[in-house]
Amino acid sequence: MEQSIYDRIEEVSRSLYLRALQDIPSDIRHALGAGLGREEASGNQTAAGVLFTILENIKVADTEGTLVCQDTGLPIYKVRIGSRLNMDVPEIKTRIRNACEKLTREHPLRSNSVHPLTRKNTGTNSGQGIPIIKVDFVPDSDRIEILMAPKGSGSENMSFLKMLNPNEGIKGIKRFVLHCVLESGACPCPPVIVGIGLGGTSDLAMNLAKEASTFRTVGSSNADPQVAELEKDLLEKINATGLGPQGLGGLTTALAVNIEWAHTHISQNPVAVNMQCWRGERSAGVIESDGTVIYEGASSQEPGAGSKH
């Protein structure tokens, strides 16, 4: 019996959650390796030792099929639906929620979702508003793209928002971002990815910062040349703080500074900062129109719906 597209979405969403927890993206691995090389060249044995241990942790997870970290985070999904598809969005959200609950139960995973007042744990990594699911539509497409990131609390607790006065300019932005990094210290498990949201409204700036820290590839640059230059300058300044891996000193405080921006009101300039820890956990998959699933970074693809695999 062939799977429905919604069965496929549930299956892929479950797989992406586990993949994100077990398989660190190649751009993160490369950036960590480059950081290790810098620390070794500088003679900082403590910083080099921390990064070596991090890379060994990743290697063990690869070999043993284990989770990279015990913090399985709060699940965040981005779903991009082709405009040529006729999809039931509430059903998609239900299936993604089912996927999180099923993986938490079957793997099993630590459940992190609690009531904000009573602190009672749901035991399912789901609950009111959880998983976080963002839906967008892609023109002239018949594919479904699903991106997943499990956001841990060490980095998420280091989230900041400030409504800058426009006359503070770029200097004010830099001052605020550097203040956030120094205030965060070792809490977000550096080396971090610093996500920055510029402009829009307060809520949009926070969303942009999360997008920048969580889903941008390390080593990529913003398409706007001025914004890209600010990313580069801030990365240099952050790494010059000497905070270093795990806050123990060194040249590698951040792996990347990623900025996403939006136009804003003439009398305001929102700036948001969201940290991501060194793991940079994320995964992505595409469901083609014939049901074939292609996972990002995978050497093979799963066959279409209804096939045995």
LUMKE-466692 format. One record per residue (C-alpha): x, y negated, z; chain; residue number from 1. Coordinates in Angstrom, 1 decimal, m for minus. Layout:
N
+--------+--------+--------+---+-----+
:   east :  north :     up : c :   k :
+--------+--------+--------+---+-----+
:      X :      Y :      Z : A : NUM :
...
+--------+--------+--------+---+-----+
//
This chain:
309
+--------+--------+--------+---+-----+
:   east :  north :     up : c :   k :
+--------+--------+--------+---+-----+
:    0.0 :    0.0 :    0.0 : A :   1 :
:    1.4 :   m3.3 :   m1.0 : A :   2 :
:    2.2 :   m6.0 :    1.6 : A :   3 :
:    0.2 :   m9.2 :    1.5 : A :   4 :
:    2.2 :  m12.4 :    1.1 : A :   5 :
:    1.3 :  m13.2 :    4.8 : A :   6 :
:    2.7 :   m9.8 :    5.9 : A :   7 :
:    5.9 :  m10.7 :    4.0 : A :   8 :
:    6.1 :  m14.1 :    5.7 : A :   9 :
:    5.8 :  m12.4 :    9.1 : A :  10 :
:    8.4 :   m9.9 :    8.3 : A :  11 :
:   10.9 :  m12.5 :    6.9 : A :  12 :
:   10.3 :  m14.8 :    9.9 : A :  13 :
:   11.1 :  m12.0 :   12.3 : A :  14 :
:   14.2 :  m11.1 :   10.4 : A :  15 :
:   15.4 :  m14.7 :   10.2 : A :  16 :
:   15.1 :  m15.2 :   13.9 : A :  17 :
:   17.3 :  m12.2 :   14.6 : A :  18 :
:   19.7 :  m13.1 :   11.8 : A :  19 :
:   20.1 :  m16.6 :   13.3 : A :  20 :
:   21.0 :  m15.2 :   16.7 : A :  21 :
:   23.5 :  m12.6 :   15.3 : A :  22 :
:   25.2 :  m14.1 :   12.2 : A :  23 :
:   26.9 :  m17.5 :   12.5 : A :  24 :
:   26.8 :  m19.4 :    9.2 : A :  25 :
:   29.9 :  m19.4 :    7.1 : A :  26 :
:   30.3 :  m23.2 :    7.2 : A :  27 :
:   30.4 :  m23.1 :   11.0 : A :  28 :
:   33.0 :  m20.3 :   11.0 : A :  29 :
:   35.1 :  m22.3 :    8.6 : A :  30 :
:   34.9 :  m25.4 :   10.7 : A :  31 :
:   35.8 :  m23.5 :   13.9 : A :  32 :
:   38.8 :  m21.9 :   12.1 : A :  33 :
:   40.0 :  m25.3 :   10.9 : A :  34 :
:   39.6 :  m26.7 :   14.5 : A :  35 :
:   41.7 :  m23.8 :   15.8 : A :  36 :
:   44.4 :  m24.6 :   13.3 : A :  37 :
:   44.5 :  m28.2 :   14.4 : A :  38 :
:   44.7 :  m27.4 :   18.0 : A :  39 :
:   47.5 :  m24.8 :   17.4 : A :  40 :
:   49.4 :  m27.4 :   15.4 : A :  41 :
:   49.1 :  m30.0 :   18.2 : A :  42 :
:   50.4 :  m27.5 :   20.8 : A :  43 :
:   47.2 :  m27.7 :   22.9 : A :  44 :
:   47.1 :  m24.1 :   24.2 : A :  45 :
:   43.9 :  m24.7 :   26.2 : A :  46 :
:   41.9 :  m26.0 :   23.3 : A :  47 :
:   43.3 :  m23.4 :   20.9 : A :  48 :
:   42.5 :  m20.7 :   23.5 : A :  49 :
:   38.9 :  m21.8 :   23.7 : A :  50 :
:   38.4 :  m21.8 :   20.0 : A :  51 :
:   40.1 :  m18.5 :   19.6 : A :  52 :
:   37.7 :  m17.0 :   22.2 : A :  53 :
:   34.8 :  m18.5 :   20.4 : A :  54 :
:   35.9 :  m16.9 :   17.1 : A :  55 :
:   36.5 :  m13.6 :   18.9 : A :  56 :
:   32.9 :  m13.8 :   20.3 : A :  57 :
:   31.6 :  m14.2 :   16.7 : A :  58 :
:   33.7 :  m11.2 :   15.6 : A :  59 :
:   32.4 :   m9.0 :   18.4 : A :  60 :
:   28.8 :   m9.9 :   17.4 : A :  61 :
:   29.5 :   m9.1 :   13.8 : A :  62 :
:   31.0 :   m5.7 :   14.7 : A :  63 :
:   28.6 :   m4.6 :   17.4 : A :  64 :
:   25.4 :   m6.2 :   16.0 : A :  65 :
:   24.9 :   m8.2 :   19.2 : A :  66 :
:   23.6 :  m11.7 :   19.9 : A :  67 :
:   26.2 :  m14.4 :   19.8 : A :  68 :
:   24.8 :  m16.0 :   23.0 : A :  69 :
:   22.3 :  m15.1 :   25.6 : A :  70 :
:   20.3 :  m18.3 :   25.0 : A :  71 :
:   17.8 :  m17.3 :   22.3 : A :  72 :
:   16.5 :  m20.8 :   22.2 : A :  73 :
:   13.2 :  m22.2 :   21.2 : A :  74 :
:   12.3 :  m21.1 :   17.7 : A :  75 :
:   12.1 :  m23.8 :   15.0 : A :  76 :
:   10.9 :  m23.0 :   11.5 : A :  77 :
:   10.8 :  m25.1 :    8.4 : A :  78 :
:    8.5 :  m23.7 :    5.7 : A :  79 :
:    8.6 :  m25.1 :    2.1 : A :  80 :
:    5.7 :  m24.0 :    0.0 : A :  81 :
:    5.7 :  m24.2 :   m3.8 : A :  82 :
:    2.9 :  m26.4 :   m5.1 : A :  83 :
:    1.8 :  m23.7 :   m7.5 : A :  84 :
:    0.8 :  m21.4 :   m4.6 : A :  85 :
:   m2.5 :  m21.4 :   m2.9 : A :  86 :
:   m1.6 :  m20.7 :    0.7 : A :  87 :
:   m3.5 :  m20.7 :    4.0 : A :  88 :
:   m1.2 :  m22.8 :    6.2 : A :  89 :
:   m2.9 :  m21.9 :    9.5 : A :  90 :
:   m2.4 :  m18.2 :    8.6 : A :  91 :
:    1.2 :  m18.8 :    7.9 : A :  92 :
:    1.6 :  m20.4 :   11.3 : A :  93 :
:   m0.1 :  m17.5 :   13.0 : A :  94 :
:    2.2 :  m15.0 :   11.2 : A :  95 :
:    5.3 :  m16.9 :   12.2 : A :  96 :
:    4.1 :  m16.9 :   15.8 : A :  97 :
:    3.4 :  m13.2 :   15.6 : A :  98 :
:    7.0 :  m12.7 :   14.3 : A :  99 :
:    8.5 :  m14.5 :   17.3 : A : 100 :
:    6.4 :  m12.5 :   19.7 : A : 101 :
:    7.2 :   m9.2 :   18.0 : A : 102 :
:   10.9 :   m9.7 :   17.9 : A : 103 :
:   11.0 :  m10.9 :   21.5 : A : 104 :
:    9.2 :   m7.7 :   22.5 : A : 105 :
:   10.9 :   m5.2 :   20.3 : A : 106 :
:   14.6 :   m6.3 :   20.4 : A : 107 :
:   14.1 :   m7.5 :   23.2 : A : 108 :
:   15.1 :  m11.1 :   23.5 : A : 109 :
:   15.2 :  m13.4 :   26.6 : A : 110 :
:   12.0 :  m15.5 :   26.6 : A : 111 :
:   12.6 :  m19.2 :   27.2 : A : 112 :
:    9.1 :  m20.7 :   26.8 : A : 113 :
:    7.6 :  m21.9 :   30.0 : A : 114 :
:    4.8 :  m24.2 :   31.1 : A : 115 :
:    6.3 :  m27.7 :   31.6 : A : 116 :
:    4.6 :  m28.1 :   35.1 : A : 117 :
:    4.2 :  m24.6 :   36.6 : A : 118 :
:    7.4 :  m23.3 :   34.8 : A : 119 :
:    5.5 :  m20.0 :   34.3 : A : 120 :
:    7.2 :  m18.0 :   31.5 : A : 121 :
:    5.0 :  m16.8 :   28.6 : A : 122 :
:    7.4 :  m13.9 :   28.1 : A : 123 :
:    6.9 :  m14.2 :   24.3 : A : 124 :
:    9.1 :  m17.1 :   23.1 : A : 125 :
:    5.8 :  m18.7 :   22.1 : A : 126 :
:    3.2 :  m20.8 :   23.7 : A : 127 :
:    1.5 :  m24.2 :   23.4 : A : 128 :
:    3.2 :  m25.8 :   20.4 : A : 129 :
:    5.8 :  m23.1 :   20.3 : A : 130 :
:    7.2 :  m21.9 :   17.8 : A : 131 :
:    7.8 :  m25.3 :   16.3 : A : 132 :
:    6.7 :  m25.0 :   12.6 : A : 133 :
:    7.2 :  m27.8 :   10.1 : A : 134 :
:    5.5 :  m27.4 :    6.7 : A : 135 :
:    6.3 :  m29.2 :    3.5 : A : 136 :
:    5.5 :  m28.6 :   m0.2 : A : 137 :
:    7.8 :  m28.4 :   m3.2 : A : 138 :
:    6.6 :  m29.7 :   m6.5 : A : 139 :
:    6.4 :  m27.3 :   m9.5 : A : 140 :
:    7.5 :  m24.2 :   m7.5 : A : 141 :
:    6.0 :  m20.8 :   m6.8 : A : 142 :
:    8.4 :  m19.8 :   m4.1 : A : 143 :
:    8.2 :  m19.9 :   m0.3 : A : 144 :
:   11.4 :  m21.0 :    1.5 : A : 145 :
:   11.7 :  m20.4 :    5.2 : A : 146 :
:   14.4 :  m21.9 :    7.4 : A : 147 :
:   14.9 :  m20.9 :   11.0 : A : 148 :
:   16.9 :  m22.3 :   13.9 : A : 149 :
:   16.8 :  m21.1 :   17.6 : A : 150 :
:   17.5 :  m24.3 :   19.6 : A : 151 :
:   19.2 :  m23.7 :   22.9 : A : 152 :
:   18.7 :  m26.0 :   25.9 : A : 153 :
:   22.3 :  m26.9 :   26.6 : A : 154 :
:   22.5 :  m28.9 :   23.4 : A : 155 :
:   18.8 :  m29.9 :   23.3 : A : 156 :
:   19.0 :  m31.5 :   26.8 : A : 157 :
:   21.6 :  m33.8 :   25.2 : A : 158 :
:   19.0 :  m35.8 :   23.2 : A : 159 :
:   18.9 :  m39.5 :   23.1 : A : 160 :
:   16.8 :  m42.4 :   21.6 : A : 161 :
:   17.4 :  m46.1 :   21.7 : A : 162 :
:   15.5 :  m48.9 :   20.0 : A : 163 :
:   18.4 :  m51.1 :   19.0 : A : 164 :
:   18.0 :  m54.8 :   18.2 : A : 165 :
:   18.8 :  m55.2 :   14.5 : A : 166 :
:   21.4 :  m57.8 :   15.2 : A : 167 :
:   23.5 :  m55.2 :   17.0 : A : 168 :
:   24.3 :  m53.9 :   13.5 : A : 169 :
:   26.6 :  m50.9 :   12.7 : A : 170 :
:   28.8 :  m51.7 :   15.8 : A : 171 :
:   25.7 :  m51.2 :   18.0 : A : 172 :
:   25.0 :  m47.8 :   16.3 : A : 173 :
:   28.6 :  m46.6 :   16.8 : A : 174 :
:   28.7 :  m47.8 :   20.4 : A : 175 :
:   25.5 :  m45.9 :   21.3 : A : 176 :
:   26.5 :  m42.7 :   19.5 : A : 177 :
:   29.9 :  m42.6 :   21.3 : A : 178 :
:   28.2 :  m43.3 :   24.6 : A : 179 :
:   25.9 :  m40.3 :   24.0 : A : 180 :
:   28.8 :  m38.0 :   23.2 : A : 181 :
:   30.8 :  m39.1 :   26.3 : A : 182 :
:   27.7 :  m38.9 :   28.5 : A : 183 :
:   27.0 :  m35.3 :   27.2 : A : 184 :
:   30.5 :  m34.1 :   28.1 : A : 185 :
:   30.8 :  m30.4 :   28.2 : A : 186 :
:   27.0 :  m29.8 :   28.6 : A : 187 :
:   26.2 :  m29.1 :   24.9 : A : 188 :
:   29.1 :  m26.6 :   24.5 : A : 189 :
:   31.5 :  m28.6 :   22.3 : A : 190 :
:   32.7 :  m28.6 :   19.6 : A : 191 :
:   29.3 :  m29.9 :   18.7 : A : 192 :
:   27.4 :  m31.0 :   15.6 : A : 193 :
:   26.2 :  m34.5 :   16.2 : A : 194 :
:   22.9 :  m35.2 :   14.5 : A : 195 :
:   21.8 :  m38.8 :   14.1 : A : 196 :
:   18.5 :  m40.2 :   13.0 : A : 197 :
:   18.5 :  m43.8 :   11.8 : A : 198 :
:   15.4 :  m46.0 :   11.2 : A : 199 :
:   11.8 :  m45.2 :   10.8 : A : 200 :
:    9.8 :  m45.1 :   14.0 : A : 201 :
:   10.9 :  m43.7 :   17.4 : A : 202 :
:    9.4 :  m40.2 :   16.6 : A : 203 :
:   10.7 :  m40.1 :   13.1 : A : 204 :
:   14.2 :  m41.0 :   14.2 : A : 205 :
:   14.1 :  m38.1 :   16.7 : A : 206 :
:   12.9 :  m35.8 :   13.9 : A : 207 :
:   15.6 :  m37.0 :   11.6 : A : 208 :
:   18.3 :  m36.4 :   14.3 : A : 209 :
:   17.0 :  m32.8 :   14.8 : A : 210 :
:   17.1 :  m32.2 :   11.0 : A : 211 :
:   20.6 :  m33.5 :   10.8 : A : 212 :
:   22.0 :  m31.5 :   13.7 : A : 213 :
:   20.1 :  m28.3 :   13.0 : A : 214 :
:   19.7 :  m27.7 :    9.3 : A : 215 :
:   22.5 :  m29.7 :    7.6 : A : 216 :
:   25.5 :  m27.8 :    6.4 : A : 217 :
:   28.8 :  m28.7 :    8.1 : A : 218 :
:   31.0 :  m30.4 :    5.6 : A : 219 :
:   28.1 :  m32.0 :    3.6 : A : 220 :
:   27.7 :  m35.8 :    3.3 : A : 221 :
:   24.7 :  m38.0 :    3.1 : A : 222 :
:   23.8 :  m39.0 :   m0.4 : A : 223 :
:   24.0 :  m42.7 :    0.5 : A : 224 :
:   27.6 :  m43.9 :    0.3 : A : 225 :
:   27.3 :  m46.3 :    3.3 : A : 226 :
:   25.7 :  m43.6 :    5.5 : A : 227 :
:   28.4 :  m41.1 :    4.4 : A : 228 :
:   31.1 :  m43.5 :    5.4 : A : 229 :
:   29.5 :  m44.0 :    8.8 : A : 230 :
:   29.4 :  m40.2 :    9.2 : A : 231 :
:   33.1 :  m40.0 :    8.5 : A : 232 :
:   34.0 :  m42.9 :   10.7 : A : 233 :
:   32.0 :  m41.5 :   13.7 : A : 234 :
:   33.5 :  m38.1 :   13.3 : A : 235 :
:   37.0 :  m39.5 :   13.6 : A : 236 :
:   36.1 :  m41.7 :   16.6 : A : 237 :
:   34.4 :  m38.8 :   18.4 : A : 238 :
:   37.3 :  m36.5 :   17.9 : A : 239 :
:   39.6 :  m39.2 :   19.1 : A : 240 :
:   37.9 :  m39.2 :   22.5 : A : 241 :
:   39.9 :  m36.2 :   23.5 : A : 242 :
:   36.9 :  m34.5 :   25.0 : A : 243 :
:   37.8 :  m31.3 :   23.1 : A : 244 :
:   36.4 :  m27.8 :   23.0 : A : 245 :
:   34.2 :  m27.1 :   26.1 : A : 246 :
:   35.2 :  m30.5 :   27.4 : A : 247 :
:   38.7 :  m29.2 :   28.4 : A : 248 :
:   40.6 :  m31.6 :   26.1 : A : 249 :
:   41.7 :  m31.5 :   22.5 : A : 250 :
:   41.2 :  m32.8 :   19.0 : A : 251 :
:   38.0 :  m30.9 :   18.2 : A : 252 :
:   35.1 :  m32.5 :   20.0 : A : 253 :
:   32.7 :  m32.4 :   17.0 : A : 254 :
:   32.6 :  m30.2 :   13.9 : A : 255 :
:   30.5 :  m32.7 :   12.1 : A : 256 :
:   28.5 :  m35.9 :   12.3 : A : 257 :
:   25.4 :  m35.7 :   10.2 : A : 258 :
:   23.1 :  m38.6 :    9.6 : A : 259 :
:   19.6 :  m38.7 :    8.1 : A : 260 :
:   17.8 :  m42.0 :    7.7 : A : 261 :
:   14.6 :  m43.8 :    6.8 : A : 262 :
:   13.6 :  m47.4 :    6.2 : A : 263 :
:   12.3 :  m49.1 :    9.3 : A : 264 :
:   10.6 :  m52.3 :   10.5 : A : 265 :
:   12.2 :  m55.7 :   10.1 : A : 266 :
:   12.4 :  m56.2 :   13.9 : A : 267 :
:   13.6 :  m52.8 :   15.0 : A : 268 :
:   16.4 :  m50.2 :   14.5 : A : 269 :
:   15.7 :  m46.9 :   16.1 : A : 270 :
:   18.7 :  m44.6 :   16.6 : A : 271 :
:   18.3 :  m41.0 :   17.8 : A : 272 :
:   21.0 :  m38.5 :   18.7 : A : 273 :
:   20.5 :  m34.8 :   18.9 : A : 274 :
:   23.4 :  m32.4 :   19.7 : A : 275 :
:   23.9 :  m28.8 :   18.4 : A : 276 :
:   26.3 :  m26.5 :   20.1 : A : 277 :
:   29.3 :  m24.9 :   18.4 : A : 278 :
:   27.1 :  m21.9 :   17.3 : A : 279 :
:   25.1 :  m24.0 :   14.8 : A : 280 :
:   22.7 :  m21.0 :   14.6 : A : 281 :
:   20.4 :  m21.1 :   11.6 : A : 282 :
:   19.2 :  m18.8 :    8.8 : A : 283 :
:   17.2 :  m19.1 :    5.6 : A : 284 :
:   15.3 :  m16.9 :    3.2 : A : 285 :
:   13.3 :  m17.3 :    0.0 : A : 286 :
:   10.2 :  m15.2 :   m0.9 : A : 287 :
:   10.0 :  m15.2 :   m4.7 : A : 288 :
:    6.6 :  m15.0 :   m6.5 : A : 289 :
:    7.1 :  m11.2 :   m7.1 : A : 290 :
:    7.6 :  m10.7 :   m3.3 : A : 291 :
:   11.4 :  m10.3 :   m3.5 : A : 292 :
:   13.2 :  m11.7 :   m0.5 : A : 293 :
:   16.6 :  m13.4 :   m0.8 : A : 294 :
:   18.4 :  m14.2 :    2.4 : A : 295 :
:   20.9 :  m17.0 :    2.4 : A : 296 :
:   24.5 :  m15.7 :    2.7 : A : 297 :
:   23.4 :  m12.1 :    2.2 : A : 298 :
:   25.2 :  m10.0 :   m0.3 : A : 299 :
:   22.0 :   m8.2 :   m1.3 : A : 300 :
:   18.3 :   m8.9 :   m1.6 : A : 301 :
:   15.4 :   m7.0 :   m0.4 : A : 302 :
:   13.1 :   m5.5 :   m3.0 : A : 303 :
:    9.7 :   m6.8 :   m3.8 : A : 304 :
:    6.5 :   m6.3 :   m1.7 : A : 305 :
:    5.4 :   m2.7 :   m1.6 : A : 306 :
:    8.9 :   m1.3 :   m2.2 : A : 307 :
:   10.6 :    1.1 :    0.2 : A : 308 :
:   13.6 :   m0.4 :    1.9 : A : 309 :
+--------+--------+--------+---+-----+
//
